[in-house]
Amino acid sequence: MSQPDTPRPDPLLPADAPEWRDGDVPVSPRFDDPYYSLENGLAETRHTFHAGNDLPARLVDGFHVAELGFGTGLNLLATLALWRAEGIPGTLRFTTFEAFPLAAEDMLRAQAAFPELSDIAAELAPFWQQNARAFSLPDLQFTMVVGDARQTLAAWDQQADAWFLDGFSPAKNPELWGADLMAEVARHTAPGGSAATYTAAGHVRRALAEAGFEVTRQPGHGRKRHMTVANMPLARTP
């Protein structure tokens, strides 16, 4: 396990302390929205982000997942668990963009709601407790880019194979779903890459399509009737 760099102050203040509902479901007072599904956050991650991006079938050494909205870190834990369960050799790359990182104690409390991920949660806990924003394990290269994604993504010099678009709902957090940002997601997607999100909002689907993705509406998780899957063609139209 690598050692994180010496903690440095983040350019933005941490998120407001979450409110806790139904036991241990964190809700953002800033956006009045839960950090994950009230029904089953892990099942939603698997349905929306894993199946939506055709994982694990596409996982190979160096596969790069990028995410808008780190939240509690549930998507990272679930994806690393999937990687290990499938026995994928090599390293998973995971980059997440987050404006308001949760405090370590809140992240760990939220993650404790998913006992099947407890081993991985415990393995990564020291990094959150040291305010690490980048670290490496033998099978994981993790980076958190802190700041407003409307600025930080434009400055990013890499491309992702799969995107998890997991900001708070478009109605409550419209800044993370605008057409300009969806265009940046497309620009930072490798040919043949993909994106998936729990929302089926028409303006989000249109923005992804206008940015060059082939967009489909698919059955959503739980009570969500639909979700969005977007695939980037291998050869982009000029």
N, C-alpha and C positions, 0 to 999 in steps of 0.2 A: 504494500500500500504506500502510495506516495505521500509526502508531507505537503500540506497546503502552504501557499505563500503566507507571509505575515499579513494578518487582516488589515484592510485599509477601509477608511470610511467610504460608504457607498455615496454616489452622487445624488441620490434621492433618499428621502427618509423612508424607513421601513413602513410597511403597511400598517394601517390601524390594527390594533389588537382585534382578532376576530371575535364575533359573538358565537356562542356554542348552542346549537339547537338539537333537539332529539338525541341528547346524550353527547356525542362527540362529533357532530357535523359542523364544521366551521363555516360561518357566513361573514362575508365582507360587509362591514358597515359603510364603507366608502361607496360600494356599488349595490348594496342590498341584494346580494346574490350568493348562493352557496359556492364553495370552492369545488365541490364535486356533487354528483347526483345524490339527492336525498334517498333514492331507492337503493342504489348499490353502486358506489363510485368505481370500484374495481371492475365490475361487470360492464359499466359504461365505457371505461378505458379500453377494455378488450374488444368490445363491439365496435366502438367508434374509431379509435385510433389504430388498433392492431388490425382488425378485419378490414376496416376502411382503407388501410394502406397495404392490404394483402400481405400482412405479416402473420406467421414467420416465413412464408414461402420465399420472400425476397431477401432475407437476411444473409449477408456474407461479410467476411472480414472487411472492416473499414466502412460498413454501412453507416450513413450519417442521418440521424434524426434531428430535426430542428423543431422548436416549439415556441409558439407565442402564448405566454402565460404559464409560468412554472407552478405557481400556487403552492400546494402542499408537498410537491415532489412525487405525487402518486404515479403520474405517468412514467417518470424515470424508474421508479421501483418496479412497476409492472413490466416495463420493457426490458430491464435488465434481468428480471425473473424469467421472462419469455426466452431471452437470449440463452440463458444458462440451461433452462429446461430443454431446449432444442439442441443443446450441445454445439452451438455454432463456434467454430474455432476463430481465434483472432480477437479483434477489438471492436466494440460498438462505440461509435462516436455520437454524443448527445449534446447539442447546444440549445440552450433555452434563453429566451428574452423575457425579462421580468422588470417591471417598473417599481414594484413595491414588494421586495422580498419579505416573507414572513420571518419572524423571530424563530430561532431554533426550537424553543420549547413549544411553540404553537405547531410547527411542522411535525414534531415528533408526537405530539398529542393526537394530531389528525391521522398520522400514519398508523398509530396504534390500533385504529379501528379495523385494520386489515391484518389479522394474525398470520395469514399465509405468507405475508411479505415481511414478517418480523425479523427474520435473519438478515435480509438485505437492509432493512431499516436500521438495524443495530450496527451493521457494518459501515453504513454511511453516516450515522449520527455524529461521530467525532468531527467530520468535515463541517457539518452545519453549525456545530457548537463552536467551531473556530472561525466562523464566518468565511469559510472558503468559497471562492467563486470559480475555481478551476482545480481539478485534481485528476489523477489517473490511477486506475487499478489494472491488473493484468488483462482484464477483458472490458474495460470501460475508459473512455476519455471524455470527461465532462467539463463543460464550460457554461457558466451563467453570465450573460451580458446584461448588466443592470442599467436601466434607463428607459426612456420613452422609445418604444420600438419604431416609431415613425422616424426617428433620427438614427438609432443604433443599427437597425437592419440595413439601411441604405449604406452605412459605412462598413458593413461586414464584407469580407473578401472571400467567402466560401459559398458552396452550394450544398443543399441537402438532397438526400434521396427520398425522404418522406417528411412531411410537415404535419405536426399536431397543432391545429388551430384551436386553442383552448382558452381564449380570453373569456371574461364574464360576458353575459348575453349582449348581443348587439344593441338591444333596446336600452341597456343600462351602461354599457361601456363602448359606445360607438367609435371611439378613437382607435380601437384595435381591429376594426372591421372595414375601414374606409377603402375606397377604390385605389388610392395611391399606395396604401400599405399592401393590399392584395397584389398590386403590380410588382412591388418589391419582393413579395413571397415568390411570385413567378420567376422573377429575374434571378432569384437565389435558389432555384430548383434545377437539379440536374436533368438533362434529357431523359425521358422515361421515368421521371420521378412522380411523386404524388403528394396530395394533401387531403386531409379529412377533418371534418368538424361536425360537432353535434347539431349545429344550427342549419336550418334549411331556409333562412331568410332570403327572400328574392334578391335583395340588393347585394348580398354576399355572393350568391351564385352568379349573378350577372357580372360582378366585379372580377371574379375568378375566370369566368369565360372570356371577358374582354382582355384579360391579362395573358391569355393564351392556353389556359387549361381546357381540357374536355371535361365538362361538368355533368354529373348525374345526381339525381336525388334518390336516396335509398332508404329502406326502413330504419328508423331510429331505435334507440334503446329505451326499453320500458314504455313510459307514457308518451315519449316523443315519437310522433308518427313518422317523421322523416329526418334524415341527416344528409350531409353533402359529402360527396367524394369527387375529387378533381385529379385528373391525370394529365401529365405533361407529355405531349408526343415526343418521340425520339428525334424527329426532325421538326423544328419549329418553322411555322410559316413566316417568311420575312415581313 
